[in-house]
Amino acid sequence: MPRKKQDLTPDVPAAPIEDAAEEPKPAKPVRRRKSVLSSFVEKVAEAVGLSEPEPAPAEPPKRRRSTKAEVSAPTLPMEDAPAVAAASTKATADFSDFADHDFPMPVWRAVTRSAKRSEPEVQRRSRRGGGGRRGEEQRKPVTAAEALQPEEPKRGRTRGRVAPKAEPKPVEIPKPEPVPPFIPTKPAIPIPADAPQVVRRDGIPILVRDGNVLPPLFFFGGASSEKQIKTVLEEVKMAAMSGIHLHAHLLEFEVDIAVSHENAQAAAYLLKRTVEIDPEAQVIFRIVFKAPRGWQHNYPKAKYYTHDGAPAEPSLADDQFWGEASRLLQSFVKKMRAHELNKHILGLHLERGEWFMAKDWGYDNSEAAKIKFRDWCRTRYVGDIVTLRAAWFDGDANFDTIQVVEYQPEGAEGDRFVRSSRRQRRYVDYHLYLSDMTMARIEDLAHAVKEASEGYFLVGASYGYTFEWSHPSNGHLALGKLLRARDIDFIAGPPSYVSREPGGSAPFPGPIDSFSLNGKLFISEEDFKTAIATREEPDDFNPTIKTPQALESVHWRGAGAALAHGAGACWMDLWGNGWLKTANIWQRAAIIKKALITRLATPLADPDVAVLIDERSLAYLVDPQAFHLLVQNVRESVLRAGVSAGFYLMSDLVHRDRFPEAKLYVFLNAWDIRSDLRAAIKQKLQRDDKVLFWLYAGGLFEAGREALERAREATGIALKLQPYHSKSGSTIINRRHPLCEAMADRPMVSETQLEPSYFAIPEGAVVLGEYSQTGLPSFVVKEFDGPKPEDRWKSVFLGEPIVTPALIRSLAQMAGAHVYNYQEDVVHAGAPFLTVHCKKAGARAIALPNKFSAYNLVSGQWQPLDGTSLKFTAIEGSTHSFLVGIKEEIEQLLELDPETLLKMAVLPPREEESHREDIANFDVPIMRLGEYMEDSSDEESPDDWFLNPKMIDLPPLPPQVEQTETSRRRRPRRRGDRGGSEESTYARKDAEAPVFEDEDLSMSVVFRKRD
């Protein structure tokens, strides 16, 4: 979300500070106007005898050797290949989820006589080409370069005169690119036992320092003038009186050596004043990087312009600018570590406009971005220029001349759903590069802070707004990698600005439960604008909470989400205008802090419903309405379904040894399912009567190549494309089924038509609905019975992008989940905490499990029950938070001594549970041309080969007549491919190779026309 831009240096007096490291000399003197804060700082410093001597004249820059104090530029996690080594001062495009989520990547298969069945993974990876028939020697693999060599003509007898021999034209053979070397990850910085850190105990991320647990409720004050600082410090005093001792201050950090000491002075002043007011204060500085005036002359490679022609901020790809920022940041950290009040510093929140690119900014086409994008592509395609050209459908593509793609709005080339054309693959690659570059820069700066502080500073950032932006160039599609970065402790983000008023859901911007699952603390930045502000603010996108009762309701709504999902909260006065300057607000904060302490005494329970989103697949998305229907609308429906729900990245299924044991799993955009994810779904989800719900489509691609024929291996239901230009809209034909009872008594028609659409092949499944135009199954349920009771599971496919709270409730009840609320209120449930935010006024009856009691956290009283129903009368937009469970257990929780819960004498060990912990190399490499893609399935049912063809041994075929060029058939153009120029030949000229006609592997489906 956009944040305000403020003057970098607040009007505050300087505080004494001890230089911990010698300042590097400026490369060039900069002529600057003296700000009001600078004058104020100098007067106060002169009055107390702390004035700084005038800086010496600048010396010309000298070449110097790099030292250990310098921090290398970020190492970007590579996506589908071994990571690439980079120079110590350059950021390399290391992006490790290439195979994770790449859609249409062509994979050419070698033409062979036959092939053996699937081999173990290790053997299959190293295998090239195919073996001959039994008893024959295996053919030697032929490289692309050898295939281009002209053959020697055979000599024989000739009669008469021989025509002059034409000299063959030289064939240009592309030189193979060197395979990038392996990059080791940055060395882990040891964390001292008394340092502030985030540890994970019973599934809950806990903030602890020197054996003392710090409940994660923060106050943030943004101030850039003396008057604003005074207001913020008054709010600090009110918070401290209520027991809130975690404070965050805004500090604009100008990347200029000439003012680096002013940055430290301003921070020291804020720290000193805060500790004077609150002796127990623990302070986080929100560092906002700002380029100095005239930076374009010093950092020309970082310069570019937005789509509307306005100058943009320095490119994240520029090693020179961000290398200087890293060095100045390390110098700042060392100074603050040497300060006498360093025991009151928690760490830094790294900020640069929340690290996102807005929709209308266009693309970063700076010189630095071009260099980094080329490195990214070289690693992405393993240095194989043939694979690059095939992937981009461009015979002239070259790693040394790749340019940043020209910005164009989504869908400009004709694709309506995802970028499926090979000609648009370069756009998808650039979107993934933007996110990987952003993540790598954050991780690099975080490592610099950890190194300079010797592990004594926490580091966090605002990132992972996966549910918020539909444009794929937003830069926030690498959250999974940032969650695996050792040097990141917490990640923050604001609730959605669209529905944050009372009665709204105020949903979190990202998959909130992935943070705790990966050991990171998520902090909800609740910047609610109130009516008691003293001045107007320019952020008109942020609605005003107009009454004290409304503010109380939204505060408890956020607290309920934090309690249920194991997160924290930060109450913000974003502009320093006194948004929170009343005693009643901080009295409420004291009650919420007490509830957060109680949270420490109970393990984080697994949700009944798990919602899975694939962030990398969003790089292909074209239609913003599809994002709204398939992502944001489902998030809203789940929050209002009245169930216990968790939100996760789909990659967590693969990279976490233990994934939460839910009963219903909702797949929002499982478009690309690679082999390891398919195996994880089979092993972890297809069992124990679990229900898997697939929305719109599933398994369209596998590691970048079309693989709809293998969708059944993960979904359990075979899927196919509807006929071209088929309209969506379904009719329910089985009203007696429990899932259909949740549907309205009218056809399912979405206001937005998504193209293409997919239908299910009902082999043993129950058809609940069919497309109204074609009569093909659009809504099916299939049950699977195994030899053991734990092998049973269900799969549900819905081809319409229509999900309502009622449908989620029905799916949850089918899976055996408990439903607390049926009135579409916002529910956050995580035993023993239950929060209900009421949409409308009226009577409420909350259904509790048998023998449960309820304790009201707001009033501090036990609630009367009517059987198993918790009844009360709600007003519109009110929030009600409870402890629910067996009464004796709740009483034990309430009787616990808070002081005991806030002590942690022995820290739990740091978890190293993630598979392939190094973020640079945790994914499989991309398939090279000519390699086999053999089936990894171990199923042997007779119909498996039909939808999942395997390479099998075939008897030798009789000689075939060589077909002419005119006899070859063109493949019909696919609906998703608008290129129109790509041709695939099914009849091979090689008479020795077996020929598979398209009809032999296709499915004939009979359907009727419906009006």
ABEGO torsion letter per residue (X at the ends): XBBBBBBABBBBBBBBBBBABBBBBBABBBBBBBBAAAAAAAAAAAAAGABBBBBBBBBBBBBBBBBAABBBBBBBBBAABBBBBBBAABBBBBBAAAAABBBBBBBBBBBBABBBBBBBAAAAAABBEBBBBBGBBBBBBBBAAAAABBBBBBBBBBBEBBBBBBBBBBBBBBBBBBBBBBBBBBBBBBBBAABBBBBBBGGBBBBBBGGBBBBBBBBBBBBABAAAAAAAAAAAAAAAAAGBABBBBBBBBBBBAAAAAAAAAAAAAAAAAAAAABAABBBBBBBBBBBBBGAAAABAAABBBBAAGBBBBBBAABAAAAAAAAAAAAAAAAAAAABAAAAABAEBBBBBGGGBBBAAAEBBABAAAAAAAAAAAAAAAGGBAAAAAAAAGBAABBAAABBBBBBBBBGAAGBAABBABAAAAAAAAAAAAAAAAAAAAAAAAAAAAAAAAGGABBBBBBBGBAAABABAAAGAAAAAAAAABAABABBBBBBBAABABBGBAGBBABBAAAAAAAGBBBBBBBBBBBAABABBBABAABBBBABAAAAAAAAAAAAAAAAAAGBBBBBBBAAGAGAABBAAAAAAAAAAAAAAAAAAABBBBBBABBBBBBAAAAAABABAAAAAAAAAAAAAAAAAAGBBBBBBBAAAAAABABBBBBABBBBABBABBBAAAAAAAAAAABBGGBBBBBBGBBGABBGGBBAAAAAAAAAGBBBBBBBBGBBBEBBBABAABAAAAABBBBBBBBABBBOBBBBBBBBGBBBABBBAAAGBBABBBBBBBBABAAABBBBBBBABBBBBAAAAAAAAAAAGBBBABAAGBBBBBBOABBBBBBABBEBBBBBBBBGBBBBBAAAGBBBBBBEABBBBBBBBGBBBBBBBEBAAAAAAAAABBAAAAABBABBBBBBAABBGABAAAABBBBBBBGBBBBBABABABAAAAAABBBBBBBBBBBBBBBBBAAABBBBBBBAABAAGABBBBABBABAABBBBBAAAABBBBBBBBBX
